[in-house]
Every structure is written in structure tokens, then in C-alpha cells.
Amino acid sequence: MERTCTMPAGRWLFFPVANYVWINTEPEETEEIARQAANEYMDSVMSDPDLSIAVSVDGQEVLRRADSPLFTVEIPEHNVFDSPTFDLPAGSYDGVADGLWATVPPLSKGKHRVHFELSAPKEGFTQNITYHLTVK
């Protein structure tokens, strides 16, 4: 996938390359359970024997793995989790995320190329994305 975007100068970029979010939906689920689930998934992605990953901005590698703090998500009525096999009622739920993130300091004015790709076949995870940015 390729995209072309314009952004103002002086802005940092922070975006996920691969990310897993766990939302506690049962009363007995805790932050520890959520964190373990998110960490185990990302550990599995990272340990895929066929893992291939590249993240660059203008050819420079930028990538880090990060856990989120515990956060609260508001789930509305008729949400994406409503299905014949699972129904998540509207309400507030706690969750965490773990993932690979790119942190990019403000870019100079002009044209830049942000490229990220990751393939972890064991987990069925593949993406290859390029942003052509113009910083004004």
C-alpha cells in the first residue's frame, strides 16, 4: 500500500508497525491477564522463525517495542464485537497494548519517505506500507 500525505513542520510521528490490544471483558480479568495476553502475542510475532521487519524514514531505521499503560475504552451499543458467537455489551472496559512502534522526531520541510513492512507468517501477519510525506 502506498499513500501520499502532507503534514505541518515541527510534528513528531508515532505509529504502530504491529500492535496487539487486549480488552478485559470478564470481571475476573485483571491488568496482569491483559498484559500477559498482549505480551505473549507480540512475543510470538517476534519469535516467528520467518520474521521479516523493516521500518525506515528516509532510509534510516526507526523502531521500538512498547507496552501501553492500562487504559479505558468505551464500547458503544452495536459495536464491532457484536456477532453471533460473541456479544460485548456497551460500557467501559480496561485494556493494554503491546507492539512495535516507530517514533520519528520532526522532519525537515520537504519530501520524505516512511516505509514499514513486517511479515510474521506463523501469526498470519503481513503488511508493507509506504508513505510519501511532504512536510510544509
N, C-alpha and C positions, 0 to 999 in steps of 0.2 A: 504494500500500500504506500502511496506517496501523497503528501499533502503540501500545499503552499500556504504560508501564513505570514502575516505582518504583526509585529509586536513593538511596543514602545521601548526605547532605550532605558537602561537602568533597572530592568526587572530580572530577578532570578528565575530560573526554570527548575522545577522539581516535579518529576513524573515517574510513574511506575513502569518498569520493564516487565516484571512478573510480580503479581501480588495475590495474596490469598486472605480473604476476610472470613472470620468465624463469628457468627452472631449466636449468643446464648438464647435458646428458645424454650428451654425447660427450667423449672425452678431450681433443680439440683445442680445446674451447670454454673461453674464459677469462672473467674478470670483465669485461674490456672488451667482449667479444662480447655478454655478457648485458646489460650496461648499455646498449650501443648499441641492442639489440633493444627493451628496455623503454622507453628514451627515445624511440625512433622511433615506437613505438605511441602513447605519450601525446602526442608532438608532432602526430601525425596526428589524434588526437581533438581537440586544442586548435586545430588549423588547419581543422577542418571548417567550411566556409562557412555551414552551418546550425546551428552550435553554439549551444546554449542551456544556460545553467547558472545555478543559484541555490542558495545554501546560507545558511540563516539560523537563528539561535537567538533566539526571542522577537523576530523581525523584524530583528535585527542580522546583517549579512553576516559570515561567518567561513569562510575558505578559504585554503589554501596548497598549493603543489605541492612534493613532497618525493621524493627518491631515498632508498632504504634503503642501509645498508651491506651489504656482502657477508654472506650468512647461509648456514647449512647446514640443509637439510631432510632428514628421514629418511623415505624412501619404503618402506612396508611391502609384504609379499607381497600379491598380489591387490588392487592399488591402482586408483585411478580412471583411471590411464593405460593399464591393460591393455585392449587392444582388438585386433580382427583386423588392423588396419593399423599398430599401434604397441604395443610391449611394453617397458615400463620396469621393469627388474629392481629388486627391493628393494635398498636401500642408501642411502648418504649422498651428497647432491648439493648443490653450491653454487648460489646464485641471488641475484638482486637484484629490487627492485620500484621502480616509479616511479608516482606517482599524485597525485591531488588529494585532500587530506586536510583535515578540519575539526579544529581544536584549540580546545576550549572550556574556559575556566577554571571552577572550581567555581561552580555556580549556587546562588542563594539558595533557602532552603526554600520550597516551594510548587509551583505548576504552571508548566510551561514547554512550549514548542512548538519542536521541532527539525524543520526541513524541508530536504530536499535533493532537487534534481532536476537531471538532466543529459540532454541529448539531442544525440547526435552521429550523425546518420543515416548519414553516409558510412561510419562504422565499425560501424553496426548496434548502437549503444549507447544505451539509453534506460532511465531509472529516475525514479521520482517517489515519494518516501518521506516520511512524516511520523511522528514520534514524539511522543506526548503523555507528557511526563515529570512525575512527581511526585517532588520531592526532599524527603526526610524527614531 
